[in-house]
Amino acid sequence: MKLTSSCEQTGAAAARAEKFPLISGSELVKFLESIGFRLTRTRGSHVRLVSQDGRATTIPIHAHRQLPAGLLHAVLRELQMSRTDFFKMWSCYEKA
C-alpha cells in the first residue's frame, strides 16, 4: 500500500460534497503511515501515530469495524488536515 505519483486529483468543491469513505481503523493507520506518520505506541486496541512536525492522533482498532464518519472527521481536525487534502491523498492511496 502506497501513494502513487499519477493519481486522480479531487477539486475543493467535489471534496466538500463527497462523503467520507467507509474505512477501518487499521486501514486508516496504514494510510497515515504511507503519508509519513509513524506508529509510536499501541495500548490495548488503540494506536498512537505521530508525524515529524509533531501532529499526533490516536486511532481505535476494533475487529475490522468501520470508523464512524464523525470520528474520521475529528481525527482529520486533530491532524490539521483539510477535507480537500484528505480526499486528494486518499485518491492517490493504493489499496493492495
C-alpha positions in Angstrom: 0.0 0.0 0.0 1.5 3.3 -1.1 0.8 6.6 -2.7 1.1 6.7 -6.5 2.6 9.5 -8.4 -0.1 9.5 -11.1 -3.4 9.8 -9.4 -6.8 11.5 -9.8 -7.0 14.9 -8.3 -10.1 15.9 -6.4 -11.3 19.5 -6.6 -12.2 21.5 -3.5 -15.9 21.6 -4.4 -16.1 17.9 -5.0 -14.3 17.2 -1.7 -16.9 19.2 0.2 -19.7 17.3 -1.4 -18.1 13.9 -1.2 -18.8 11.6 1.8 -16.0 10.1 3.8 -15.1 6.6 2.7 -16.0 3.6 4.9 -12.6 2.9 6.4 -11.5 0.6 9.3 -9.1 1.8 11.9 -6.3 -0.5 10.7 -6.7 0.8 7.1 -6.5 4.4 8.4 -3.3 3.6 10.2 -1.8 2.2 7.0 -2.9 5.3 5.1 -1.4 7.7 7.7 1.9 5.7 7.7 2.0 6.0 3.9 1.9 9.8 4.2 4.7 10.0 6.8 3.2 9.3 10.2 4.9 6.7 12.4 3.5 4.4 15.0 4.8 5.4 18.4 2.8 3.1 20.7 -0.1 0.6 21.0 -2.2 0.4 24.1 -4.9 -2.2 24.1 -6.9 -1.6 20.9 -5.7 2.0 20.3 -2.7 3.0 18.2 -0.9 6.4 18.6 0.6 7.9 15.4 2.9 11.0 15.3 4.3 13.0 12.3 7.7 14.6 12.1 6.2 18.1 12.6 4.6 17.0 15.9 1.0 16.3 14.9 -0.4 13.3 16.6 -3.6 11.2 16.9 -4.9 8.0 18.4 -6.9 5.6 16.2 -9.1 2.7 17.6 -8.6 -0.7 16.0 -11.7 -2.7 16.7 -12.0 -6.0 14.8 -12.3 -4.6 11.3 -15.3 -2.4 12.2 -15.7 0.8 10.1 -14.9 4.1 11.8 -17.8 6.4 12.2 -17.7 9.5 9.9 -17.6 11.8 12.9 -14.6 10.1 14.3 -12.7 10.3 11.0 -13.6 14.0 10.8 -12.3 14.5 14.4 -9.0 12.7 13.5 -8.5 15.0 10.4 -9.3 18.1 12.5 -6.8 16.8 15.2 -4.2 16.4 12.4 -4.9 19.8 11.0 -5.7 18.2 7.6 -8.4 19.8 5.5 -11.1 17.7 3.9 -9.8 18.6 0.4 -6.3 17.5 1.3 -7.6 14.2 2.7 -9.6 13.4 -0.5 -6.6 14.3 -2.7 -4.3 12.0 -0.7 -7.0 9.3 -0.4 -7.5 9.2 -4.2 -3.7 8.7 -4.5 -3.6 5.9 -2.0 -3.4 2.4 -3.5 -5.0 -0.4 -1.5 -3.3 -3.7 -2.1 
